[in-house]
Each structure stands twice: as C-alpha cells, then as structure tokens.
Amino acid sequence: MENILINGSSSWSEDLNNDLSCEEITNHWLYFIFSGYLIPLVSPRLRNYFWEVGNTCKHGEVTGKFVTLTEFGFEKIQEIEDNNEMKNYIRRICIEKKIEYNEELINHTSWLFSGDNDDQHPSLKQTWKRLNETLNNFKELGNAKDSNNP
C-alpha cells in the first residue's frame, strides 16, 4: 500500500506520534464552532429563552396562563404590570412545584412582584431569584404546618 504524504510526513503513523498541543486544538476551526455555537445551545438559560420565544409565537399573547415558568416568562409578566396575570403565573408555579397556597397568600405575593399599583399598593418589581426564594419559603411553611398537625 502506498504511503500518503500529510504535512510532509511519509505515513499516518508518523503524524499520530506527534503530540498535539493545547494551542493547536484551541486554534482549530472546529473548536471555535463547537465552543461558540454548539455549547451555548446546550445551556439551560438559552434553551429557556428559545422555549419562551416559541411559546410566545404559538400563543400570540402574554398572560400568566401561557408564558413559560422560567425567568423569561416571569420578565414578560412583569413587563405588562398586571397583578391578575402575576397571580395566575404564581399559581402555576405553585402547582408545578407542589406548593400549598391560599388566595390571600397569592394576592399578597403578586403585589410584591407584578409592578402593578393601585391606591393601596406601590409599584414593586423584584427578581426571579427572589420569587423562587419566596415560593420556597411557602413550601417550608407548608411542611412545618403539616409536621405540627399529626
């Protein structure tokens, strides 16, 4: 069998014996494509963003009943500054996370996050992280209440 010349070497075996340096790998065009385009597609944050974009296109409206239960859906609900839609959104999260709730708790919490205001409530907007912390506290309160009532 005839030896093929690759980069001036006379056979494949000579090429395989050369060590590849990290610099050679990171300067390769495939590395840039993989690290620049493919890895971000695997990112949960980016997947959630595309999920929300697709969901908005599908439903055509932004309501607490349709946006995704992600940070991007939360931000869309905050943008419309409608307390009723924030209530719907928080109910859906509670159902998804199996958190016991009552309407008074949902009403109070929605005013803290919706950005809506009225005569009794100032316009407040907090973060997605803070909403999750608040809802996790509800879960802990529910668990503590269950353990106190045998």
C-alpha positions in Angstrom: 0.0 0.0 0.0 1.2 3.4 -0.9 2.1 5.9 1.9 0.2 9.2 1.7 2.1 12.4 2.4 0.4 14.5 5.0 2.1 17.7 6.2 5.4 16.5 4.8 5.3 13.2 6.7 5.5 9.9 4.9 2.8 8.0 6.8 -0.1 8.3 9.1 1.9 6.6 11.9 4.4 9.5 12.0 1.6 12.0 12.3 0.0 10.1 15.2 3.2 10.1 17.1 3.4 13.9 17.2 1.8 15.3 20.3 -0.9 17.9 19.9 -0.5 20.9 22.0 -3.5 22.7 23.6 -2.8 25.7 21.5 -3.2 23.7 18.3 -6.5 22.4 19.5 -7.9 25.8 20.6 -6.8 27.4 17.4 -8.6 24.8 15.2 -11.7 26.0 13.4 -13.8 23.1 14.8 -13.0 24.1 18.3 -14.4 27.6 17.6 -17.6 26.2 16.1 -18.1 23.8 18.9 -17.4 26.2 21.7 -19.0 29.3 20.1 -22.2 27.8 18.6 -22.9 24.3 19.9 -22.2 24.6 23.6 -24.5 27.6 24.2 -27.3 25.6 22.6 -27.0 23.2 25.4 -27.1 26.0 28.1 -30.4 25.7 30.1 -30.7 29.5 30.1 -30.5 29.7 26.3 -32.9 26.7 26.0 -35.4 28.5 28.3 -35.1 31.7 26.2 -35.9 29.8 22.9 -38.7 27.9 24.7 -40.3 31.3 25.7 -39.9 32.8 22.2 -41.5 29.7 20.7 -44.3 29.8 23.3 -45.0 33.5 22.6 -45.2 32.8 18.9 -47.5 29.9 19.5 -50.0 31.7 21.8 -49.5 35.3 20.5 -50.3 36.9 23.8 -48.6 37.4 27.1 -50.6 36.1 30.1 -49.9 34.3 33.3 -51.6 31.2 31.8 -49.4 30.9 28.8 -45.9 32.2 29.4 -43.2 29.6 30.4 -42.4 29.1 34.0 -38.9 30.4 33.5 -37.1 33.6 34.2 -38.0 34.8 30.7 -41.7 34.2 31.3 -41.5 36.0 34.6 -39.9 39.0 33.0 -42.7 39.1 30.4 -45.4 39.1 33.0 -43.6 41.9 34.9 -43.4 43.9 31.7 -47.2 44.0 31.3 -47.5 45.1 35.0 -50.8 43.4 35.6 -51.4 42.0 39.1 -54.0 39.5 38.0 -51.7 38.0 35.4 -48.9 37.7 38.1 -51.4 35.9 40.3 -52.1 33.3 37.5 -48.4 32.9 37.0 -47.6 32.4 40.7 -50.5 29.8 40.9 -49.0 27.9 38.0 -45.5 27.8 39.7 -47.1 26.7 43.0 -48.9 23.9 41.2 -45.7 22.9 39.3 -43.6 22.8 42.4 -46.4 21.2 44.5 -46.6 24.1 46.9 -49.7 24.5 49.0 -51.1 28.0 48.8 -54.2 30.1 49.5 -55.6 33.0 47.6 -54.6 35.5 50.3 -51.0 34.4 50.1 -51.1 34.6 46.3 -52.6 38.0 46.3 -50.1 39.4 48.8 -47.2 37.9 46.8 -48.3 39.0 43.4 -48.3 42.7 44.6 -44.6 42.3 45.6 -43.6 41.1 42.1 -46.1 42.4 39.4 -45.0 46.0 39.1 -48.7 46.9 39.1 -50.0 49.5 41.6 -53.3 50.9 43.0 -54.3 53.1 45.9 -53.1 50.6 48.5 -50.1 49.0 46.8 -47.0 50.8 45.4 -45.4 49.5 42.1 -42.9 46.9 43.2 -40.7 44.7 40.9 -38.4 42.1 42.3 -36.2 39.4 40.7 -36.9 35.9 39.5 -34.5 34.6 42.1 -36.4 36.4 44.9 -39.7 35.0 43.7 -38.3 31.5 43.9 -37.0 32.1 47.4 -40.4 33.4 48.4 -42.2 30.4 47.0 -39.7 28.0 48.6 -40.5 29.7 51.9 -44.1 28.9 51.3 -43.2 25.3 50.8 -41.2 25.2 54.0 -44.1 26.9 55.9 -46.5 24.2 54.5 -44.1 21.4 55.5 -43.8 22.9 59.0 -47.6 23.2 59.3 -48.0 19.6 58.2 -45.5 18.4 60.8 -47.2 20.3 63.6 -50.6 18.8 62.8 -50.4 15.0 63.1 
